[in-house]
Every structure is written in C-alpha cells, then in structure tokens.
Amino acid sequence: MARISIFLNQSPFTFDSHLRAMEFIQKASEEHDILRVFFYQDAILAGLSNQQPIQGQPSIVELWQALAQEVNFPLQACIANSLRRGLFDKTEAARYNSMANLADGFALTGLGEMAEAVAESDQLVQFSEHAQTTHTSASSNNDDATADLLIHITTSPTLDLEPLELGMACAAFEQKVAFVFSGEGKRWLQKDLPALRPGGKSASKLISALAMYDCDQVFYLEDGDKEHPDNAQPLATQDLKALQKNSRHQLVF
C-alpha cells in the first residue's frame, strides 16, 4: 500500500484539474492510503464557503467535502496563499478584522505540512491543466536520492514568487530540494528583474538566499542560451532526465 499526497496549484474554476484529482483519489483509495490534499496558489479557492454554482450543479467545495469525508483525508490550504487571496478561517478573520469564509472540512496550514508530505509520501501527485504528474524515483532509499523534491519552473515569475517559497520552506525542514528553470522560467534568474510587488523581494534575491538552506542545486536548462546566469548551473537535457529519475518527488510550475 503506497502513501499518496495530492498537490493542486490551479484554480478549480479555470481547469478540470480538481475533478481529475477527485477521480484519481476515488480509485487510488481502494488500494492505497491518501495522506492529504494540499491546495497551493489559486487552488485554495476550492475552499471558499460562499460558492454559488449554476442551479442544479454541485459546488467544487461540496465535492471536496464529500470525498474527504468518504475517504478520510485532510484538506489543507496553504495559509499564506489563502490570506493573500482573501480566504480566512475564524482565527485569521478575527486577527485581520475580516469575515471567515473557509468552508468546513478545510484547514489553513503552513508549508511545514507540505514538507511533511515530501518526507512521508511514497508518491506526490500533482494535477495541472496539462497533465497528471506522478513521479516515482529510481532511488528506493531516501538517502540515495539526488533530491527529495525537484521543482521545475517553466513559466514567468509570479507576483509572490510562491514556487520559490515552497522550495525554501521544504529545505528549511531538512528536505533536499533542487530547482530547474527552463523556457520562460529562466526569467526568474535575471538579476535586473525588479520585485513584481511593491515592497516585495525580487526573484534573484530569493534565489541567492537559497544557500542559507543548504540548497545548492539550482540549474537552468541549456538550449543555446547566449547569456549564462551566474546564479544557477547549466544543465543539459540528458542531465535533467537523470535528475528527474533520481529525485523522490517533482512539482512543475
């Protein structure tokens, strides 16, 4: 019996990734243990209590509540991502003088829960608009793995740099984390890229801070680049495949 954690990071109102995750859980739970579903970035919107779907259709929150009760697993929404998007439980609502709108059955949790998922899970399964990502490492022993978590960033920098925050948190909880930047994701490495949010940090400063967490596996995928970032190491395509094979888990942003 495998221990499985589910990771979602996209809005339930834009893609069908949440519905596909539910179908997967329904089948996988017959033979395996579902440890948790972790909602990150816009996926936390699944926990809004005041959803009003078209008449006759169940809301996404009701579907998650019913499945979690049936299979018996926790629904965990990243607290930082939730507060940024206006999602509050009773405790946070009182703290920020707001209204509680987190649905029953959901809990606001820190990234320590995600680090625990990386450490405890045999499989960390991500659902996105493109595909279901189920990563199985070639290393049966955790100590033999090149990385506990490989974070592959393929898209332009986000406003709050949340993929970096996730990796840094897992590294802070003593998980071996590797980063690969490819395609538009290599823009994260530009040293002249300003902070996208007023008063926020730039991506390059956060990447430089990774060394504080013993996170020295920072790569960019080579594809004929004219410029070579000095805050990441070059990685050939075949070496990326080897890194993926020898990482316990992988998330793609």
C-alpha positions as CSV (number, residue, x, y, z in Angstrom):
1,M,0.0,0.0,0.0
2,A,1.5,3.3,-1.1
3,R,1.2,6.6,0.8
4,I,0.0,9.3,-1.6
5,S,-0.3,13.0,-1.2
6,I,-2.1,15.2,-3.8
7,F,-0.9,18.7,-4.8
8,L,-3.0,21.2,-6.6
9,N,-2.0,24.7,-7.5
10,Q,-4.5,25.9,-10.1
11,S,-8.0,27.5,-9.7
12,P,-10.9,25.0,-9.7
13,F,-12.9,27.5,-11.8
14,T,-10.4,27.5,-14.8
15,F,-9.3,24.0,-15.3
16,D,-10.6,20.5,-14.7
17,S,-7.6,19.5,-12.6
18,H,-9.6,19.3,-9.4
19,L,-12.2,17.0,-10.9
20,R,-9.4,14.7,-12.3
21,A,-7.8,14.7,-8.9
22,M,-11.0,13.6,-7.3
23,E,-11.4,10.7,-9.8
24,F,-7.8,9.7,-9.1
25,I,-8.4,9.7,-5.3
26,Q,-11.6,7.7,-5.7
27,K,-9.7,4.9,-7.5
28,A,-6.4,5.1,-5.7
29,S,-8.0,5.0,-2.2
30,E,-9.3,1.4,-2.9
31,E,-5.7,0.1,-2.6
32,H,-3.6,3.0,-1.2
33,D,-3.5,5.5,1.7
34,I,-4.4,9.1,0.8
35,L,-2.4,11.2,3.3
36,R,-3.6,14.7,2.3
37,V,-4.7,17.0,-0.4
38,F,-2.6,20.2,-0.4
39,F,-4.0,23.3,-2.1
40,Y,-1.5,25.9,-3.2
41,Q,-1.6,29.2,-5.2
42,D,-5.1,29.6,-6.8
43,A,-6.1,26.1,-5.9
44,I,-7.0,27.4,-2.4
45,L,-10.2,28.9,-4.0
46,A,-11.7,25.4,-3.7
47,G,-12.1,26.2,0.0
48,L,-14.4,29.2,-0.4
49,S,-17.6,28.6,1.6
50,N,-19.8,31.0,-0.3
51,Q,-19.6,29.4,-3.8
52,Q,-22.8,29.7,-5.8
53,P,-22.6,27.4,-8.8
54,I,-25.2,27.3,-11.6
55,Q,-28.5,25.9,-10.3
56,G,-28.5,22.1,-10.2
57,Q,-24.7,21.8,-10.1
58,P,-22.8,20.8,-7.0
59,S,-20.1,23.3,-5.9
60,I,-16.5,22.2,-6.0
61,V,-16.3,22.8,-2.3
62,E,-19.2,20.3,-1.7
63,L,-17.5,17.7,-3.9
64,W,-14.2,18.0,-1.9
65,Q,-16.0,17.9,1.4
66,A,-17.9,14.7,0.4
67,L,-14.8,13.0,-0.9
68,A,-12.7,13.9,2.1
69,Q,-15.3,12.5,4.4
70,E,-15.8,9.3,2.4
71,V,-12.1,8.5,2.0
72,N,-10.9,10.2,5.3
73,F,-8.1,12.6,4.4
74,P,-7.4,16.2,5.4
75,L,-8.0,19.2,3.0
76,Q,-5.1,21.5,3.6
77,A,-4.9,25.0,2.1
78,C,-1.6,27.0,2.3
79,I,-2.3,29.7,4.9
80,A,0.0,32.4,3.2
81,N,-1.6,31.8,-0.2
82,S,-5.1,31.8,1.3
83,L,-4.6,35.1,3.2
84,R,-3.2,36.8,0.0
85,R,-6.4,35.8,-1.8
86,G,-8.8,36.7,0.9
87,L,-9.6,33.3,2.3
88,F,-9.9,33.3,6.2
89,D,-10.8,30.8,8.8
90,K,-12.3,32.0,12.1
91,T,-8.9,32.6,13.8
92,E,-7.4,34.6,10.9
93,A,-10.7,36.5,10.4
94,A,-10.6,37.7,14.0
95,R,-6.9,38.7,13.6
96,Y,-7.4,40.7,10.5
97,N,-10.9,42.0,11.3
98,S,-12.4,40.2,8.3
99,M,-15.1,37.6,7.7
100,A,-14.5,33.9,7.9
101,N,-15.1,32.3,4.6
102,L,-13.2,29.0,4.8
103,A,-15.5,26.0,4.2
104,D,-16.0,23.3,6.8
105,G,-13.6,20.4,6.4
106,F,-10.8,22.7,5.1
107,A,-7.8,23.8,7.3
108,L,-5.3,26.6,6.8
109,T,-1.9,25.1,7.2
110,G,1.7,26.2,6.9
111,L,4.3,24.9,4.4
112,G,5.6,22.6,7.1
113,E,2.7,20.3,6.1
114,M,4.0,20.3,2.5
115,A,7.5,19.5,3.8
116,E,5.9,16.6,5.7
117,A,4.2,15.4,2.6
118,V,7.5,15.4,0.8
119,A,9.1,13.4,3.6
120,E,6.3,10.9,4.3
121,S,4.8,10.2,0.8
122,D,5.7,7.4,-1.5
123,Q,4.1,9.4,-4.3
124,L,3.4,13.1,-4.5
125,V,0.8,13.5,-7.3
126,Q,0.3,16.9,-9.0
127,F,-2.7,17.8,-11.2
128,S,-2.4,20.7,-13.6
129,E,-4.2,21.9,-16.7
130,H,-1.7,20.0,-18.8
131,A,-1.5,16.6,-17.2
132,Q,-1.3,14.5,-14.1
133,T,2.2,14.3,-12.8
134,T,3.0,11.2,-10.8
135,H,6.7,10.9,-10.2
136,T,8.4,7.7,-9.0
137,S,12.0,7.9,-8.1
138,A,14.6,5.3,-9.2
139,S,16.0,5.5,-5.7
140,S,14.3,3.2,-3.2
141,N,16.3,4.7,-0.3
142,N,15.7,8.3,0.6
143,D,19.4,8.8,1.3
144,D,20.3,7.7,-2.2
145,A,18.1,10.3,-3.9
146,T,19.7,13.3,-5.5
147,A,16.8,15.4,-4.3
148,D,13.7,14.8,-2.1
149,L,11.9,17.4,-4.2
150,L,12.7,18.7,-7.7
151,I,10.9,22.0,-8.5
152,H,10.8,22.6,-12.3
153,I,9.8,26.2,-13.1
154,T,8.8,26.7,-16.7
155,T,6.7,29.9,-16.5
156,S,7.4,33.6,-16.0
157,P,7.9,34.9,-12.4
158,T,4.7,35.1,-10.4
159,L,3.7,38.1,-8.2
160,D,4.5,36.5,-4.9
161,L,7.2,34.0,-6.0
162,E,5.3,31.2,-4.5
163,P,7.2,28.3,-6.1
164,L,10.4,29.6,-4.6
165,E,8.7,30.0,-1.2
166,L,7.5,26.4,-1.3
167,G,11.0,25.1,-2.1
168,M,12.6,27.2,0.6
169,A,10.2,26.0,3.2
170,C,10.8,22.4,2.4
171,A,14.6,23.0,2.5
172,A,14.1,24.7,5.9
173,F,12.5,21.4,7.1
174,E,15.7,19.5,6.0
175,Q,14.4,18.2,2.7
176,K,16.9,18.1,-0.2
177,V,15.4,20.5,-2.8
178,A,16.6,21.1,-6.4
179,F,15.4,23.8,-8.8
180,V,15.4,23.7,-12.6
181,F,14.5,26.8,-14.6
182,S,13.6,26.3,-18.3
183,G,11.8,28.2,-21.0
184,E,10.1,31.3,-19.7
185,G,11.1,30.1,-16.3
186,K,14.6,31.3,-16.9
187,R,13.4,34.9,-16.4
188,W,13.4,34.2,-12.7
189,L,17.2,34.2,-12.9
190,Q,17.6,37.7,-14.3
191,K,19.4,39.8,-11.8
192,D,18.0,43.1,-13.1
193,L,14.4,41.8,-12.7
194,P,12.7,44.1,-10.2
195,A,10.3,42.9,-7.5
196,L,6.9,42.4,-9.1
197,R,5.0,43.6,-6.0
198,P,5.7,47.0,-4.3
199,G,7.8,46.3,-1.2
200,G,8.4,42.7,-2.2
201,K,11.6,40.8,-2.9
202,S,13.0,40.1,-6.3
203,A,13.3,36.5,-7.6
204,S,17.1,36.8,-7.9
205,K,17.4,37.8,-4.2
206,L,15.3,34.8,-3.1
207,I,17.4,32.5,-5.3
208,S,20.6,33.9,-3.7
209,A,19.1,33.2,-0.3
210,L,18.7,29.5,-1.1
211,A,22.3,28.9,0.0
212,M,21.2,29.7,3.6
213,Y,19.1,26.5,3.5
214,D,21.9,24.4,2.0
215,C,20.0,24.4,-1.3
216,D,22.8,24.5,-3.8
217,Q,21.1,22.5,-6.6
218,V,19.9,25.4,-8.8
219,F,20.0,24.8,-12.5
220,Y,18.9,26.3,-15.8
221,L,18.2,24.1,-18.8
222,E,20.6,24.8,-21.7
223,D,19.1,25.4,-25.1
224,G,21.6,27.5,-26.9
225,D,21.5,30.4,-24.5
226,K,23.6,33.4,-25.4
227,E,23.6,34.6,-21.8
228,H,24.6,32.3,-18.9
229,P,23.1,33.2,-15.5
230,D,25.7,33.2,-12.7
231,N,23.2,32.3,-10.0
232,A,22.4,28.8,-11.5
233,Q,24.4,26.0,-13.0
234,P,23.8,24.9,-16.7
235,L,22.0,21.6,-17.2
236,A,21.8,19.6,-20.4
237,T,18.6,17.8,-21.4
238,Q,20.0,14.4,-20.7
239,D,21.2,15.5,-17.2
240,L,17.7,16.9,-16.5
241,K,16.3,13.4,-17.2
242,A,18.8,11.9,-14.8
243,L,18.0,14.4,-12.1
244,Q,14.3,13.7,-12.6
245,K,14.9,10.0,-12.3
246,N,16.9,10.3,-9.1
247,S,14.6,12.8,-7.3
248,R,11.9,11.4,-5.0
249,H,9.3,13.9,-6.0
250,Q,8.8,16.5,-8.7
251,L,6.5,19.6,-9.0
252,V,6.1,21.6,-12.2
253,F,5.1,25.3,-12.2
